[in-house]
Amino acid sequence: MADEKTATASGVSVSSGKNPLVTILLVLNMAAMGTVAFFQYKFMEMEAKRPDLTALLKEQNSPSVGAEAEGEQKSQEQVTKADQLLVLDPFTVNLAQGDGPRRYVRLDAVLRLSNDTKLEEIEARKPQIRDTIISILNTKRPDDLLKKEGKTYLKEEIKASINSFLVDGRIEDVFYTSFQIN
């Protein structure tokens, strides 16, 4: 009893040292962690039920018994279309000098050729195709190529320039597989 009077006389109350705010935050944190764990479990369960991509591709590529001729025809078209892509070697080209430091572009591109394009002509004109693309890129400023519209316009310009000297066939589209401006 003397201890109680001493503690209250000095103005310091004796408490158990637990703060209710810390307890509330601890409970909320545990509830949030439980919620995250529950949704992660449900997501993983949903992913496990989803069919495997390789199995779907095998099913799609294997023709059914009744439609073997149709399936063979589709696979031949896919092979033909796959053969009509020309992967170009990477480009590293200086851009047009503007105000500021020298800038350059690194570009990897793939050309999609029309079905009537002869690969012999394309292979023979590969240096001319590369020169045309390099010349076009040398005239561009970094600001021209940083926007989506600039990249789209560049595709159209490359297509038109290459098609101007092709005799058999034409370029249908240009795809960027890598595009970096430094």
LINGIDA-V25975 format. One record per residue. N is the residue number from 1. RES is the residue in one small letter. SS is DSSP state (a for helix, b for strand, c for the rest). BURIAL is I if it has 24 or more other C-alpha atoms within 12 Angstrom, else O. D_FIRST is the distance of its C-alpha to the first C-alpha in Angstrom with 2 decimals. Layout:
# LINGIDA-V25975
((N,RES,SS,BURIAL,D_FIRST) (N,RES,SS,BURIAL,D_FIRST))
This chain:
# LINGIDA-V25975
((1,m,c,O,0.00) (2,a,a,O,3.78) (3,d,a,O,5.33) (4,e,a,O,5.28) (5,k,a,O,6.61) (6,t,a,O,8.84) (7,a,a,O,10.15) (8,t,a,O,11.06) (9,a,a,O,12.41) (10,s,c,O,14.70) (11,g,c,O,16.03) (12,v,c,O,15.74) (13,s,c,O,14.34) (14,v,c,O,13.74) (15,s,c,O,16.54) (16,s,c,O,18.42) (17,g,c,O,21.38) (18,k,c,O,23.93) (19,n,c,O,26.18) (20,p,a,O,27.88) (21,l,a,O,31.12) (22,v,a,O,31.48) (23,t,a,O,31.04) (24,i,a,O,33.69) (25,l,a,O,36.05) (26,l,a,O,35.69) (27,v,a,O,36.60) (28,l,a,O,39.51) (29,n,a,O,40.76) (30,m,a,O,40.82) (31,a,a,O,42.65) (32,a,a,O,45.17) (33,m,a,O,45.79) (34,g,a,O,46.34) (35,t,a,O,48.78) (36,v,a,O,50.69) (37,a,a,O,50.90) (38,f,a,O,52.19) (39,f,a,O,54.90) (40,q,a,O,55.90) (41,y,a,O,56.31) (42,k,a,O,58.44) (43,f,a,O,60.53) (44,m,a,O,61.19) (45,e,a,O,62.13) (46,m,a,O,64.53) (47,e,a,O,66.05) (48,a,a,O,66.61) (49,k,a,O,68.60) (50,r,c,O,70.77) (51,p,c,O,74.10) (52,d,c,O,74.83) (53,l,a,O,76.99) (54,t,a,O,79.38) (55,a,a,O,79.97) (56,l,a,O,80.75) (57,l,a,O,83.19) (58,k,a,O,84.93) (59,e,a,O,85.30) (60,q,a,O,86.65) (61,n,a,O,89.13) (62,s,c,O,90.39) (63,p,c,O,93.09) (64,s,c,O,93.26) (65,v,c,O,96.34) (66,g,c,O,97.96) (67,a,c,O,97.43) (68,e,a,O,98.39) (69,a,a,O,101.07) (70,e,a,O,98.84) (71,g,a,O,96.01) (72,e,a,O,98.42) (73,q,a,O,99.69) (74,k,a,O,96.17) (75,s,a,O,95.30) (76,q,a,O,98.58) (77,e,a,O,97.72) (78,q,a,O,94.30) (79,v,a,O,95.98) (80,t,a,O,98.52) (81,k,a,O,95.86) (82,a,a,O,93.77) (83,d,a,O,96.89) (84,q,c,I,97.31) (85,l,b,I,94.31) (86,l,b,I,94.97) (87,v,b,I,92.07) (88,l,c,I,92.70) (89,d,c,O,91.61) (90,p,c,O,88.70) (91,f,b,I,89.56) (92,t,b,I,88.10) (93,v,b,I,89.81) (94,n,b,I,89.42) (95,l,c,I,88.87) (96,a,c,I,90.80) (97,q,c,O,89.72) (98,g,c,O,87.81) (99,d,c,O,85.73) (100,g,c,O,83.21) (101,p,c,O,83.12) (102,r,c,O,85.40) (103,r,c,I,84.14) (104,y,b,I,85.31) (105,v,b,I,84.94) (106,r,b,I,84.53) (107,l,b,I,85.94) (108,d,b,O,86.55) (109,a,b,I,88.77) (110,v,b,I,90.48) (111,l,b,I,93.63) (112,r,b,I,94.46) (113,l,b,I,98.21) (114,s,c,I,100.38) (115,n,c,O,101.92) (116,d,c,O,105.38) (117,t,c,I,104.27) (118,k,c,O,105.95) (119,l,a,I,103.61) (120,e,a,O,106.50) (121,e,a,O,106.82) (122,i,a,I,103.09) (123,e,a,O,103.02) (124,a,a,O,106.07) (125,r,c,O,104.52) (126,k,a,O,101.06) (127,p,a,O,101.65) (128,q,a,O,102.85) (129,i,a,I,99.79) (130,r,a,I,97.45) (131,d,a,O,99.40) (132,t,a,I,99.20) (133,i,a,I,95.42) (134,i,a,I,94.95) (135,s,a,O,97.22) (136,i,a,I,95.32) (137,l,a,I,91.94) (138,n,a,I,93.29) (139,t,c,O,93.96) (140,k,c,I,90.45) (141,r,c,I,87.68) (142,p,a,I,84.05) (143,d,a,O,83.26) (144,d,a,O,86.01) (145,l,a,I,84.47) (146,l,a,O,80.76) (147,k,c,O,81.09) (148,k,a,O,81.81) (149,e,a,O,85.03) (150,g,a,O,86.22) (151,k,a,I,85.75) (152,t,a,O,87.55) (153,y,a,O,90.39) (154,l,a,I,90.64) (155,k,a,I,91.10) (156,e,a,O,93.88) (157,e,a,I,95.53) (158,i,a,I,95.52) (159,k,a,I,96.92) (160,a,a,O,99.71) (161,s,a,I,100.69) (162,i,a,I,100.97) (163,n,a,I,102.78) (164,s,c,O,105.35) (165,f,c,O,106.86) (166,l,c,I,106.38) (167,v,c,O,109.62) (168,d,c,O,108.52) (169,g,c,O,105.26) (170,r,c,I,102.41) (171,i,b,I,98.72) (172,e,b,I,96.75) (173,d,b,I,93.28) (174,v,b,I,91.29) (175,f,b,I,87.83) (176,y,b,I,85.41) (177,t,b,O,83.51) (178,s,b,O,81.92) (179,f,b,I,81.94) (180,q,b,O,80.25) (181,i,b,I,80.88) (182,n,c,O,79.86))
